[in-house]
Amino acid sequence: MSGAVPIPDTGRLTVGIVGGMGPAATADFFRRLVDATPAGRDQDHLHVVIDSDPTVPDRTAFLVGDGEDPTPKMLEMALRLEAMGADVLVIPCNTAEAFVPSLRAGVQTRIVSWVEEAVGQLRRARPGIVRVGLLATTGTVRSRLYHDELSRHGIDVVTPTEEEQDRLMGVIYAIKADSEAAGVLASTLAALAESLLPRGAEAVLLGCTELSLLAGRCALTLTGPLLDASQLVAERMATIAGGRHDDAMTGRPNGG
């Protein structure tokens, strides 16, 4: 199957969440989506279907040449969600954005671009920003997913040093394993985020759902603004799926 089903101009959409990367981050994104949806009663919320398959191979491992291709597993989930009636799909994993072009070739349902929507929301939140600090997986950084999208809007990216990136990946995998106290991990994350500000970052973007999960559990205090991709995309999905089209989706084919 190929092609894209156009997003209707009005009406509520059933959201399909391609999850499991990791499971706790998927649950965190769903909670953010619920919280971002204006609702006075149960019936006002969105219809959401979730397929959380934690057997999806590690995205970063594949992108750095040391793992199995996760595309087939993600495509299985996307097809199941499509069969369940999802009108629009979202993948709460920043690194998974690297595989979206291949996934789009296998489904008819529109797949929202996590990175495009996060950057769009970032620009709304911080108009005129020209340099952003990025905390993300090594796979996301090496794939330049945020670099390329931010560059389209004239925004430069500041990333950790190689040693700092290794520390950050340690934090990310520790969150997945729940192997250390959240407070210790949050302190390390805050220090890494803070280090990007003296290098010219006007704000720091959390571009990994595990980091979003940790930030949601532990309040991080920085001397500069901290933005969270999971929160930004959840807010956009509430608008997209809720039928509110005052600020339309990014206009790329099957693109979010």
C-alpha positions as CSV (number, residue, x, y, z in Angstrom):
1,M,0.0,0.0,0.0
2,S,1.1,3.6,-0.6
3,G,-0.2,7.1,-0.7
4,A,-1.8,9.2,2.0
5,V,-5.3,9.6,3.2
6,P,-6.0,13.4,3.5
7,I,-6.6,14.7,7.0
8,P,-10.2,16.0,7.1
9,D,-10.7,19.7,7.6
10,T,-13.2,19.1,10.4
11,G,-14.2,16.4,12.8
12,R,-12.3,14.4,15.4
13,L,-9.7,11.8,14.5
14,T,-8.9,8.5,16.0
15,V,-5.2,8.6,17.1
16,G,-3.0,5.6,16.7
17,I,0.1,5.5,18.9
18,V,2.9,3.3,17.7
19,G,4.5,2.6,21.0
20,G,6.7,0.5,23.2
21,M,9.9,2.6,22.6
22,G,9.9,2.3,25.6
23,P,6.6,1.4,27.3
24,A,6.8,3.9,30.1
25,A,7.5,6.7,27.6
26,T,4.5,5.6,25.6
27,A,2.3,5.8,28.7
28,D,3.8,9.2,29.5
29,F,2.9,10.5,26.0
30,F,-0.6,9.2,26.3
31,R,-1.0,11.0,29.6
32,R,0.3,14.2,28.1
33,L,-2.2,13.9,25.2
34,V,-5.0,13.4,27.6
35,D,-3.9,16.4,29.7
36,A,-3.6,18.5,26.5
37,T,-7.1,17.8,25.3
38,P,-9.7,20.3,26.4
39,A,-12.4,18.1,28.1
40,G,-15.1,18.6,30.6
41,R,-16.2,15.0,30.6
42,D,-15.0,11.6,29.4
43,Q,-16.9,11.9,26.1
44,D,-14.9,15.0,25.2
45,H,-11.6,13.1,25.0
46,L,-10.1,11.7,21.9
47,H,-10.4,8.1,20.7
48,V,-6.9,6.7,21.0
49,V,-5.7,3.2,20.2
50,I,-2.2,2.2,21.4
51,D,0.0,-0.7,20.2
52,S,2.9,-0.9,22.6
53,D,5.4,-3.5,21.4
54,P,8.6,-3.4,23.4
55,T,10.3,-6.0,21.1
56,V,11.0,-3.2,18.5
57,P,14.8,-3.4,18.1
58,D,16.9,-0.5,19.5
59,R,16.7,2.4,17.1
60,T,20.0,4.0,18.0
61,A,21.9,0.7,17.8
62,F,20.7,0.2,14.2
63,L,21.5,3.8,13.2
64,V,25.1,3.6,14.5
65,G,25.6,0.2,12.7
66,D,25.3,-2.1,15.7
67,G,21.8,-3.5,15.6
68,E,18.7,-5.0,13.9
69,D,16.5,-2.8,11.7
70,P,13.4,-1.8,13.7
71,T,11.3,-0.9,10.7
72,P,9.5,-4.2,10.3
73,K,8.3,-4.2,13.9
74,M,7.1,-0.6,13.7
75,L,5.4,-1.3,10.4
76,E,3.5,-4.3,12.0
77,M,2.2,-1.9,14.7
78,A,1.3,0.8,12.2
79,L,-0.7,-1.7,10.1
80,R,-2.5,-3.1,13.1
81,L,-3.5,0.4,14.2
82,E,-4.6,1.2,10.7
83,A,-6.8,-1.9,10.7
84,M,-8.3,-0.8,14.0
85,G,-9.5,2.4,12.5
86,A,-6.7,4.9,13.3
87,D,-7.0,8.1,11.2
88,V,-3.6,9.5,12.1
89,L,-0.5,7.8,13.6
90,V,2.1,9.2,15.9
91,I,5.3,7.5,17.2
92,P,6.4,8.7,20.6
93,C,10.1,8.1,20.0
94,N,12.3,10.9,18.6
95,T,14.8,8.5,17.0
96,A,12.1,6.6,15.2
97,E,11.6,9.7,13.0
98,A,14.6,8.3,11.0
99,F,12.4,5.4,9.9
100,V,9.2,7.3,9.1
101,P,9.9,7.6,5.3
102,S,10.1,3.8,5.0
103,L,7.0,3.3,7.2
104,R,5.0,5.8,5.1
105,A,5.5,3.6,2.0
106,G,3.7,0.7,3.8
107,V,0.6,2.4,5.2
108,Q,-2.2,4.6,3.9
109,T,-2.8,6.3,7.2
110,R,-1.0,9.6,7.7
111,I,2.0,9.4,10.0
112,V,2.6,12.7,11.9
113,S,6.2,13.9,11.7
114,W,7.3,14.1,15.4
115,V,10.3,16.3,14.6
116,E,8.4,18.7,12.3
117,E,5.6,19.2,14.8
118,A,8.0,19.6,17.8
119,V,10.0,22.2,15.9
120,G,6.8,24.0,14.8
121,Q,5.7,24.2,18.4
122,L,9.1,25.3,19.5
123,R,9.0,28.2,17.1
124,R,5.6,29.2,18.4
125,A,6.8,29.0,22.0
126,R,10.1,30.9,21.3
127,P,9.6,33.2,18.3
128,G,12.9,34.6,16.9
129,I,15.1,31.9,18.5
130,V,18.2,31.2,16.5
131,R,20.1,28.6,18.5
132,V,18.8,25.6,20.4
133,G,20.5,23.1,22.6
134,L,19.6,19.5,21.9
135,L,19.6,16.6,24.3
136,A,18.7,13.4,22.3
137,T,20.0,9.9,21.6
138,T,23.1,9.4,19.6
139,G,21.0,8.0,16.8
140,T,18.9,11.1,16.7
141,V,22.0,13.4,16.7
142,R,23.9,11.4,14.1
143,S,20.9,11.2,11.8
144,R,20.6,15.0,12.1
145,L,16.8,14.8,12.4
146,Y,16.5,18.0,14.4
147,H,19.5,19.6,12.8
148,D,18.0,19.5,9.4
149,E,14.5,20.6,10.4
150,L,15.7,23.4,12.6
151,S,18.1,24.5,9.9
152,R,15.2,24.9,7.5
153,H,14.0,27.7,9.9
154,G,17.4,29.3,10.3
155,I,18.0,27.8,13.8
156,D,21.4,26.4,14.8
157,V,21.8,23.4,17.1
158,V,24.2,23.0,20.0
159,T,24.9,19.4,21.1
160,P,26.9,17.8,23.9
161,T,30.5,16.9,23.6
162,E,31.2,13.2,22.8
163,E,31.9,12.5,26.5
164,E,28.7,14.3,27.5
165,Q,26.8,12.4,24.9
166,D,28.0,9.1,26.3
167,R,26.8,10.3,29.8
168,L,23.5,11.2,28.3
169,M,23.0,7.8,26.7
170,G,23.8,6.3,30.1
171,V,21.0,8.4,31.6
172,I,18.6,7.3,28.8
173,Y,19.3,3.6,29.2
174,A,19.1,3.9,33.0
175,I,15.7,5.4,32.7
176,K,14.6,2.5,30.4
177,A,15.9,0.0,32.9
178,D,14.7,2.0,36.0
179,S,18.1,1.1,37.4
180,E,18.9,4.3,39.3
181,A,17.1,6.8,41.5
182,A,15.3,9.3,39.4
183,G,16.7,12.2,41.4
184,V,20.3,11.2,40.6
185,L,19.4,10.9,36.9
186,A,17.6,14.2,36.9
187,S,20.6,15.9,38.5
188,T,22.9,14.6,35.7
189,L,20.3,15.6,33.0
190,A,20.0,19.1,34.5
191,A,23.8,19.5,34.5
192,L,24.0,18.3,30.8
193,A,21.3,20.7,29.8
194,E,22.8,23.6,31.7
195,S,26.2,23.0,30.0
196,L,24.6,23.9,26.6
197,L,23.5,27.4,27.7
198,P,27.0,29.0,27.9
199,R,27.7,27.6,24.4
200,G,25.0,29.9,23.0
201,A,21.9,27.8,23.3
202,E,18.9,30.1,24.0
203,A,16.8,27.2,25.1
204,V,17.3,23.4,25.5
205,L,15.1,20.9,23.8
206,L,14.6,17.4,25.3
207,G,14.5,15.3,22.1
208,C,14.1,11.9,23.7
209,T,11.0,10.4,25.2
210,E,12.9,8.9,28.1
211,L,14.3,12.3,29.0
212,S,10.7,13.7,28.8
213,L,9.6,10.9,31.1
214,L,12.3,11.8,33.6
215,A,11.6,15.5,33.4
216,G,7.9,14.8,34.0
217,R,8.8,12.9,37.2
218,C,11.4,15.4,38.5
219,A,11.3,19.1,38.1
220,L,14.4,20.3,36.4
221,T,15.7,23.8,37.2
222,L,17.8,25.6,34.6
223,T,19.0,29.2,34.2
224,G,17.4,29.1,30.7
225,P,14.2,27.8,29.1
226,L,13.7,24.0,28.8
227,L,11.4,22.7,26.1
228,D,10.1,19.1,25.9
229,A,9.4,17.5,22.6
230,S,6.9,15.0,24.0
231,Q,4.8,17.9,25.5
232,L,5.1,19.9,22.3
233,V,3.9,17.1,20.1
234,A,1.1,16.1,22.6
235,E,-0.3,19.6,22.4
236,R,-0.2,19.5,18.6
237,M,-1.9,16.1,18.4
238,A,-4.7,17.4,20.6
239,T,-5.2,20.1,18.1
240,I,-4.8,17.9,15.0
241,A,-7.1,15.1,16.2
242,G,-9.6,17.4,17.9
243,G,-10.6,19.0,14.6
244,R,-9.3,22.4,15.5
245,H,-7.7,23.6,12.3
246,D,-6.9,27.2,13.2
247,D,-3.2,26.3,12.8
248,A,-3.1,23.6,10.2
249,M,-0.7,20.6,10.1
250,T,2.6,21.0,8.4
251,G,1.8,20.7,4.7
252,R,4.2,18.0,3.6
253,P,2.8,14.8,2.0
254,N,1.9,12.3,4.7
255,G,4.0,14.4,6.9
256,G,2.5,15.7,10.1
